[in-house]
Amino acid sequence: MRNVTHRPLHGHTPHNVTLLLIGICGLSGLGWLINANDPDSWRIIGAFFVLLFVSTAALSYFATNIVRRSLLIGSGVFGFFLLRFVGLRDIYYIMLLAACLISIELYFQKR
């Protein structure tokens, strides 16, 4: 019997399932936090933003296997919800946020 090692398809690196579990548990915790608590204290709001960033970054890292891109996606979602929280809901703010994140990605990609 030959010793066959399993290689990922098309030369891609395998995905870390732990990050998928962290992301799903983070989204579940985020749903519980939203349904069970009123946003009346800074601890609840801080926990919301931390859970949002961690779960988004973990899920995007699971999908892309690129740390830099997953942190930028997590920061983008965090920034979007932060803009919504402070009342900046105009489309121009979202466009500026997207332009900033794309320029940061291109800057670090060229290095």
Number of C-alpha atoms within 10 A of each C-alpha: 3 4 5 6 6 6 10 10 8 6 7 9 10 11 14 13 11 12 19 18 15 18 24 16 14 22 18 14 17 19 13 11 17 14 9 9 11 10 13 8 9 9 10 15 17 12 14 19 18 15 22 21 21 20 25 25 27 25 24 22 23 22 14 12 17 11 14 16 20 20 18 17 21 22 19 21 18 21 18 17 16 13 16 14 11 8 9 14 13 10 9 10 15 17 11 11 18 16 12 13 17 14 12 14 14 11 10 10 10 6 5
